[in-house]
Amino acid sequence: MLDHLGLQAADVDASLDFYLTVFAPMGFREAARFDTDQGPVVGIAAADGFPHFWLSPAPVGTRHEAHVAFAAPDRDAVDAVDAVHASAVAAGHEVLHAPRLWPEYHAGYYGTFLRDLDGNNVEAVHHTFGTAAGT
């Protein structure tokens, strides 16, 4: 459903390092980079190689929270969600919610929620509809 999404970052390269490190279990990599007068604009891709997620420089002094959920696509996804959480913990990043089932969203919703360097709520999630276990 989502073609691409962009977030603004106070420090694009530091934010890029956060996303590439924490979401490495989901195959995140830098796919495109454009230099602007304000700083770099960077596209991040996963398995399909298309930069669906973009980071660009934020105007000085702006802050706002966005929520972005990155889907892990298959049965191995539960392991990937857990690995994203472990990567965040190992790097010392803020964990909002450890991986677990979220039955209040729907049966089979399994996710972990993290805070990125700009205060955004980012999530690794897997949806297994119609099962109680989520796996």
Salt bridges, closest charged atoms under 4 A:
ASP3 OD2 - HIS4 ND1 2.66
ASP13 OD1 - ARG33 NH2 2.93
GLU30 OE2 - ARG33 NE 2.89
ASP48 OD2 - HIS52 NE2 2.76
GLU65 OE2 - ARG115 NH1 3.41
GLU94 OE1 - ARG115 NE 3.88
GLU104 OE2 - ARG100 NH2 3.17
GLU123 OE1 - HIS67 NE2 2.89
